[in-house]
Amino acid sequence: MEKQLGFELNQQNELLETLVKKEAELKKLKKDQKTIAKNIKHIEQSRTWKYVAPIWRLTQVPSKLTPIFLSSKYKQLEIQNKQLLQENKTLQHELTAAQVKVNDDLNDAESIKLTLDKINSGQLQKSVKRAKEEGNIIDCLNSLIQSKRSYDAKYNSALKYAARLFKKEKQDVQNFIYTKVLSGFTVEDIPEFIVRAAKENEIALSQTSSFIASLGMRSRRRQFGEVLPEWVLEHKVDAYQFVDRLDIKRPWVTDNRYNYTNIPEREGMVIKPIEGAGSRGVYLVFSKDRIFDVKRSRTHNGWEALTKSMEEDLHLGWVADDEWMMEELIYGNEEAKLPPRDMKFYCFYGKVALILEVQRYPQLKYCWWTHDGKRVRTGKYEDELFKGEGFTEEELQQAVAISSEIPAPFIRIDFLTTDQGMVFGEFTPKPGNYDEFDKQTDQWLGEQFLEAEGRLIYDLLNGKKFNHYHQLLSPKRELTN
């Protein structure tokens, strides 16, 4: 059914595109006809035509009478008329050549754009690196920013102008053109008259949806000092207290907190920062001489190498604070002592849209799933994909249930898979490198985010309490009062 609907939509778009072209051709023909008629009238009213017209009429009489009327003066005028016609043809050829040149210039501009796109990923980066080395990075950045703004402004202006040309066209044609133009805009570039038309007509503003933009706005709100529930749960201790109230299985943890220099040498443990994401600073201690660095996918053969790596995590900014915890090491296969696979559920308040399955041993690999168990590509990890093992409906519903207890439009819930089922890992409010999703995935997840916000507002207005989350906040409120 979905394929058939997609086929019909494509057919409809093709017909609309053909209609736009045909109507443009018709308008051009009518315009040309008016121009020709105007030129003919102009010629007929000219002094030259007044002399030439009698000759033209004489040429229509029998040829044997023609010499009688053709004097040298009229022959000269006939020659002038032919010259005028030839000049007209020449002008037509020049006009055609000019049009061809315009088209060639447009093609050249497109070629230049494609070349610039290639340069952006190569030569421009080399220029930036060289500017940094030579101490000219500020001037380089100013130049890049100005060039990008100028480039974007010119194309946005052209797109808006193209849309305005169809403001008085038939509704279906206008909708088709506006939808096409929308695909070239970012959210902040969309003109008001298109938004107004979208409200009145059937124009989807799906291009305004962006997972990248949505997470960016949440981070900005956090900078204003707003307490966002998903960020409260990023703290490992708070996360464990929350899932304990939901009776979710998790690893046991030590009560102590450590610096990287005084972590006790214990086997069968996981060392991780109190706050962090993206597996940065996470180490699996199988034994004192076999310590797996999760972020770098490498094994350290001793405690000295471990502490050196943790120091590097702090130096690189991968871990913000020198505060670490230790927790139970969960095995994917207890007998073989193999690390578990990760199942990361992208949850949008009571719904799961996307699942990332991660295999860390013997090689780091990824597999993306939709909520209905279909493998999908997202633009991320394209060179590191594998056919994962997937998840069960029960595991999916567990993630759904947890996200329904969190008053936030998005949070990623990470689990570890074992022989005995899933074990909770952590909450991730802002997945690492979320800006690497391709445009289609970013837009789709952005739609999920907006829909989740709507469901959340509806539930809040109808009195939903989120008791488990508020119980987590209560002790903190007592401490601050």
Secondary structure, 3 states (H helix, E strand, C coil): CHHHHHHHHHHHHHHHHHHHHHHHHHHHHHHHHHHHHHHHHHHHCCHHHHHHHHHHHHCCCCCCCHHHHCCHHHHHHHHHHHHHHHHHHHHHHHHHHHHHHHHHHHHHHHHHHHHHHHHHCCHHHHHHHHHHHCCCHHHHHHHHHHHHHHHHHHHHHHHHHHHHCCCCCCHHHHHHHHHHHHCCCCHHHCCHHHHHHHHHCCCCCHHHCCHHHHHHHHHHHHHCCCCCHHHHCCCHHHHHHHHHHCCCCCCCECCCCECCCCCCCCCCEEEEECCCCCCCCCEEEEECCEEEECCCCEEECCHHHHHHHHHHHHHHCCCCCCCEEEEECCCCECCCCECCEEEEEEECCCCEEEEEEEECCCCCEEEEEECCCCECCCCCCCCCECCCCCCCHHHHHHHHHHHCCCCCCCEEEEEEEECCEEEEEEEECCCCCHHHCCHHHHHHHHHHHHHHHHHHHHHHHCCCCCHHHHHHHHHHHHHHC
